[in-house]
Amino acid sequence: MKSDAAAHKATQRRSARISTARADTGGVTTRPARRGDLEEVIAIDAAVTGIVKRDYWRSIYRRYGDGAQAGRQFLVADLAGRVCGFIIGEVRDWEFGSPPCGWVFAIDVDPEARLSGVGTRLLAAICAGFRRAGVTRVRTMLARDNTLILSFFRSQGMMAAPFIPLEIALEP
């Protein structure tokens, strides 16, 4: 298991390769995630959140990656053979009275690859999968102080949905 410092150095090296590849090729493709993509997904997440969450990402891959159930998607953006972003979602049926709709619950782009359309391509790819599954709506949920992702989703045409999340703190 890599230490946080080792993960940080790996992220810096990866970001340098992505910057060079973007300048050279400009070609980003989206595809289903593979087991071999996990280390790069973990590195992108760690670069953005500051936390290395290997066990979490392994469990997400088991549920949404290789051989996942119908309606579940784990896609990556590939730039010159390197993962530069990812998106994960699924079709959810009839929760809270809502007809089936697509839910995006994770999206991230390597900070060095942002502003080049990677997030837009990932969202378009997962939406295409949702359309093939027969749904006509896509939803997500995010922290109200996450202005970066809020701005991204709004730029893609998303707006407030007809549901309000509620929560309560549980006493220890």
Secondary structure, DSSP 8 states (H G I E B T S, - for coil): ---HHHHHHHHHHHHHHHHHHHHHT--EEEEE--GGGHHHHHHHHHHHHS---HHHHHHHHHHHSTT--TTEEEEEEEETTEEEEEEEEEEE-SGGG--SEEEEEEEEE-GGGTTSSHHHHHHHHHHHHHHHTT---EEE---TT-HHHHHHHHHTT----S----------
